[in-house]
């Protein structure tokens, strides 16, 4: 039989992974940083940039507390280790406790520094300042992004930890701790990779995911990668001003391939509707090919 310490360690490891990389079930249960700190974060739709200034800071603070939470839990899961009495604990656990306390202390000091002077010191504020005109600051850029994010014609896709948002002026990638921002008029886009996944949680047919490199002519803007389903590729191109080059000669499937259609047909034939007849209406939206290498 496993000891309580081992059981707790495994359980806490699962909890930590789900807290840092929350699956859909955890999000629906409201056990995410965004849900727990919703009163402080405010509304993303009302103030997109300000929301993510707080979200990235709060996320860093919350995640930095995980090692300390493990130590406190082990105080009860393994009382024989005497972790509640620091001077009785082993040298290894004293070292762990030191770093478990030091980590949130550093992130707290960092969060305080970022929030000073109206968040002027936050990395996101500095990222936006790169795009500001000489007579304006990062808040003018934030206002532009906030306004365009509220529009319904924006392109948005991806999980909360890797979202891609494209507005009339901006290309934005939202990650767990930061935002990547580039101005449409300054960017070059290149398809660099393609991955085929046979099964996904939301579908029983193969899907293709594309990796697109976003590089700006502005030397102060770091290049970044965005990832999306190939069926969303056409919608993305319609929102972009710049063309997307295909340096890797990737074959892009923007509609159901014959193999996918066969699997879909087989899955429908395998459905059982009981004593009642059932009807299924399927609408497949396709985009015409606009460049070599696309289907």
C-alpha positions as CSV (number, residue, x, y, z in Angstrom):
1,X,0.0,0.0,0.0
2,X,1.3,3.4,-0.9
3,X,2.1,5.8,1.9
4,X,0.0,9.0,2.4
5,X,3.1,11.0,1.3
6,X,3.3,9.3,-2.1
7,X,-0.5,9.5,-2.6
8,X,-0.5,13.2,-1.8
9,X,2.5,13.8,-4.0
10,X,0.9,12.2,-7.0
11,X,-2.4,13.9,-6.3
12,X,-0.8,17.3,-6.0
13,X,1.2,16.8,-9.1
14,X,-2.0,16.2,-11.1
15,X,-3.6,19.2,-9.4
16,X,-0.6,21.4,-10.3
17,X,-0.6,20.3,-13.9
18,X,-4.3,20.9,-14.3
19,X,-4.0,24.3,-12.6
20,X,-1.2,25.5,-14.8
21,X,-2.6,23.9,-18.0
22,X,-6.3,23.7,-17.2
23,X,-8.3,21.2,-19.4
24,X,-11.9,22.0,-20.4
25,X,-13.3,20.2,-17.4
26,X,-11.3,22.4,-15.0
27,X,-12.3,25.6,-16.8
28,X,-16.0,24.7,-16.7
29,X,-15.7,24.1,-13.0
30,X,-14.2,27.6,-12.6
31,X,-10.9,26.4,-11.1
32,X,-8.7,28.7,-13.1
33,X,-6.8,31.9,-12.2
34,X,-9.2,33.9,-14.4
35,X,-12.2,32.6,-12.6
36,X,-10.8,32.8,-9.1
37,X,-9.6,36.4,-9.7
38,X,-12.5,37.6,-11.9
39,X,-13.5,40.4,-9.5
40,X,-10.0,41.9,-9.7
41,X,-9.4,41.2,-13.4
42,X,-12.5,42.9,-14.7
43,X,-13.9,42.4,-18.1
44,X,-11.8,41.4,-21.1
45,X,-14.3,42.8,-23.5
46,X,-14.4,46.2,-21.7
47,X,-10.6,46.6,-21.4
48,X,-8.6,43.9,-23.1
49,X,-5.1,45.2,-22.4
50,X,-5.8,46.1,-18.8
51,X,-7.4,42.7,-18.2
52,X,-4.3,40.9,-19.5
53,X,-1.9,43.2,-17.5
54,X,-3.7,41.9,-14.3
55,X,-4.2,38.4,-15.6
56,X,-0.6,37.7,-16.4
57,X,0.5,39.2,-13.1
58,X,-2.1,37.2,-11.1
59,X,-1.2,34.0,-13.0
60,X,2.5,34.3,-12.2
61,X,1.7,34.9,-8.5
62,X,-0.7,32.0,-8.3
63,X,1.6,29.6,-10.0
64,X,4.5,30.7,-7.8
65,X,2.6,29.5,-4.7
66,X,2.4,25.9,-5.9
67,X,5.7,24.7,-4.3
68,X,4.7,26.3,-1.0
69,X,1.3,24.6,-1.2
70,X,3.0,21.3,-1.6
71,X,5.2,21.8,1.4
72,X,2.2,22.8,3.6
73,X,0.3,19.7,2.4
74,X,3.2,17.5,3.2
75,X,3.2,18.8,6.7
76,X,-0.1,16.8,7.2
77,X,0.5,14.0,4.7
78,X,3.9,13.1,6.2
79,X,3.9,14.1,9.9
80,X,6.9,11.8,10.6
81,X,9.1,14.2,8.6
82,X,8.4,17.0,11.1
83,X,7.9,19.6,8.4
84,X,5.7,21.7,10.6
85,X,8.8,22.4,12.8
86,X,11.4,23.8,10.5
87,X,14.3,23.2,12.8
88,X,13.5,19.5,12.9
89,X,13.1,19.0,9.2
90,X,15.9,17.4,7.1
91,X,18.4,19.6,5.2
92,X,16.7,18.7,1.9
93,X,13.3,19.9,3.1
94,X,14.7,23.0,4.6
95,X,16.2,23.8,1.2
96,X,12.9,23.1,-0.5
97,X,11.0,25.3,2.0
98,X,13.5,28.2,1.4
99,X,12.9,28.2,-2.3
100,X,9.2,27.6,-1.9
101,X,9.0,30.8,0.2
102,X,11.6,32.7,-1.9
103,X,9.7,32.2,-5.2
104,X,6.4,33.9,-4.2
105,X,8.4,36.6,-2.4
106,X,10.2,37.4,-5.7
107,X,7.1,37.3,-7.8
108,X,5.2,39.5,-5.3
109,X,8.0,42.1,-5.4
110,X,8.0,41.9,-9.2
111,X,4.2,42.3,-9.3
112,X,4.4,45.3,-7.1
113,X,7.1,46.8,-9.4
114,X,5.0,46.1,-12.5
115,X,1.9,47.8,-11.0
116,X,3.7,51.0,-10.1
117,X,3.0,54.2,-12.0
118,X,-0.2,52.8,-13.6
119,X,1.5,49.5,-14.9
120,X,4.1,51.5,-16.8
121,X,6.7,48.9,-15.8
122,X,4.8,45.8,-16.9
123,X,6.4,43.9,-19.8
124,X,3.2,44.2,-21.8
125,X,3.3,48.0,-21.4
126,X,6.8,48.0,-22.8
127,X,5.8,45.7,-25.6
128,X,3.0,48.1,-26.6
129,X,5.3,51.2,-26.3
130,X,7.3,49.9,-29.2
131,X,4.3,50.5,-31.5
132,X,3.4,53.9,-30.1
133,X,3.9,57.1,-32.1
134,X,6.6,59.6,-31.0
135,X,4.1,61.9,-29.4
136,X,2.0,59.2,-27.6
137,X,2.6,56.2,-25.3
138,X,1.6,52.6,-24.7
139,X,-1.8,53.7,-23.5
140,X,-2.7,55.0,-26.9
141,X,-1.8,51.6,-28.4
142,X,-3.8,49.9,-25.7
143,X,-6.8,52.0,-26.5
144,X,-6.6,51.1,-30.1
145,X,-6.4,47.4,-29.3
146,X,-9.3,47.6,-26.8
147,X,-11.5,49.3,-29.4
148,X,-10.7,46.8,-32.1
149,X,-11.1,43.8,-29.8
150,X,-14.7,44.8,-29.0
151,X,-15.6,44.5,-32.6
152,X,-17.4,41.4,-33.7
153,X,-15.5,41.0,-37.0
154,X,-12.2,40.1,-35.3
155,X,-10.6,36.6,-35.9
156,X,-10.1,34.7,-32.7
157,X,-9.2,31.0,-32.2
158,X,-7.3,28.7,-29.8
159,X,-7.3,27.7,-26.2
160,X,-7.1,30.3,-23.4
161,X,-3.4,29.6,-23.0
162,X,-2.6,30.0,-26.7
163,X,-5.2,32.2,-28.3
164,X,-4.7,34.0,-31.6
165,X,-6.6,37.2,-32.2
166,X,-6.4,39.2,-35.4
167,X,-8.1,42.6,-35.7
168,X,-8.0,45.2,-38.4
169,X,-4.7,46.5,-37.2
170,X,-3.2,44.0,-34.8
171,X,-2.1,40.4,-34.7
172,X,-2.0,39.2,-31.0
173,X,-1.0,35.9,-29.4
174,X,-2.2,35.4,-25.8
175,X,-0.1,33.0,-23.7
176,X,-0.2,32.1,-20.1
177,X,2.2,34.8,-18.9
178,X,2.5,37.3,-21.7
179,X,1.1,38.7,-25.0
180,X,2.8,39.0,-28.3
181,X,1.7,41.9,-30.4
182,X,2.5,42.9,-34.0
183,X,1.1,45.5,-36.3
184,X,-0.4,44.1,-39.5
185,X,1.3,46.7,-41.8
186,X,4.7,45.6,-40.5
187,X,4.5,41.8,-40.6
188,X,5.6,38.9,-42.8
189,X,3.8,35.6,-42.3
190,X,5.2,32.2,-43.2
191,X,3.8,28.7,-42.9
192,X,6.7,26.8,-41.2
193,X,5.1,23.5,-40.1
194,X,2.1,21.2,-40.4
195,X,1.0,18.5,-38.0
196,X,-1.6,15.9,-38.7
197,X,-3.6,14.6,-35.7
198,X,-5.7,11.5,-36.2
199,X,-8.0,12.2,-33.3
200,X,-9.0,15.2,-31.3
201,X,-11.3,15.6,-28.3
202,X,-13.8,17.5,-30.4
203,X,-13.8,15.4,-33.5
204,X,-13.4,11.8,-34.7
205,X,-11.8,12.8,-38.0
206,X,-8.2,13.7,-38.6
207,X,-7.3,17.4,-38.3
208,X,-4.3,19.4,-39.6
209,X,-2.7,22.1,-37.4
210,X,-0.5,24.8,-39.0
211,X,2.3,26.7,-37.5
212,X,2.7,30.2,-38.9
213,X,5.7,32.5,-38.1
214,X,4.8,36.1,-37.6
215,X,7.9,38.3,-38.2
216,X,7.8,42.1,-38.0
217,X,10.1,44.6,-39.9
218,X,10.2,46.5,-36.6
219,X,13.5,45.3,-35.0
220,X,12.1,45.8,-31.5
221,X,9.2,43.4,-32.1
222,X,10.2,39.7,-31.5
223,X,8.9,37.2,-34.0
224,X,6.4,34.6,-32.7
225,X,4.5,31.6,-33.9
226,X,0.8,31.1,-34.1
227,X,-0.9,27.7,-34.4
228,X,-4.4,27.0,-35.8
229,X,-6.6,24.4,-37.5
230,X,-6.1,24.3,-41.2
231,X,-9.9,24.8,-41.7
232,X,-9.5,28.2,-40.1
233,X,-6.7,29.2,-42.5
234,X,-9.0,30.8,-45.1
235,X,-10.8,32.9,-42.5
236,X,-7.4,34.1,-41.1
237,X,-6.2,35.1,-44.6
238,X,-9.4,37.2,-45.1
239,X,-8.6,39.2,-42.0
240,X,-4.9,39.7,-42.8
241,X,-3.5,42.4,-45.0
242,X,-0.2,40.7,-45.7
243,X,0.0,37.5,-47.8
244,X,1.1,34.2,-46.1
245,X,4.0,32.5,-47.8
246,X,4.4,28.8,-47.7
247,X,8.2,28.3,-47.4
248,X,7.8,24.7,-46.3
249,X,5.6,23.8,-49.2
250,X,2.9,22.5,-46.8
251,X,-0.2,21.1,-48.4
252,X,-3.0,22.9,-46.6
253,X,-6.4,21.2,-46.2
254,X,-9.1,23.8,-45.9
255,X,-12.0,21.3,-46.3
256,X,-12.7,17.6,-45.7
257,X,-10.2,15.3,-47.5
258,X,-11.5,12.1,-49.1
259,X,-10.0,10.2,-46.2
260,X,-11.7,12.5,-43.6
261,X,-15.0,12.2,-45.5
262,X,-14.8,8.4,-45.4
263,X,-14.2,8.4,-41.7
264,X,-17.0,10.8,-41.2
265,X,-19.3,8.7,-43.3
266,X,-18.4,5.6,-41.5
267,X,-19.0,7.2,-38.1
268,X,-22.4,8.3,-39.2
269,X,-23.3,4.8,-40.5
270,X,-22.2,3.5,-37.1
271,X,-24.7,5.8,-35.2
272,X,-27.6,4.1,-33.6
273,X,-30.8,6.1,-33.2
274,X,-32.9,3.5,-31.3
275,X,-36.5,3.1,-32.4
276,X,-36.7,6.6,-33.7
277,X,-35.4,7.7,-37.1
278,X,-32.9,10.5,-37.1
279,X,-31.8,13.0,-39.7
280,X,-28.4,14.6,-40.0
281,X,-27.8,17.8,-42.0
282,X,-24.1,18.5,-42.7
283,X,-22.9,21.8,-44.1
284,X,-19.2,21.9,-45.1
285,X,-17.8,25.3,-45.8
286,X,-14.9,25.3,-48.2
287,X,-12.6,28.1,-49.3
288,X,-11.3,28.1,-52.8
289,X,-7.6,27.7,-53.3
290,X,-5.7,31.0,-53.6
291,X,-2.1,29.9,-53.8
292,X,-0.1,26.9,-54.8
293,X,-0.1,24.0,-52.3
294,X,-3.6,24.5,-50.9
295,X,-6.6,22.3,-51.2
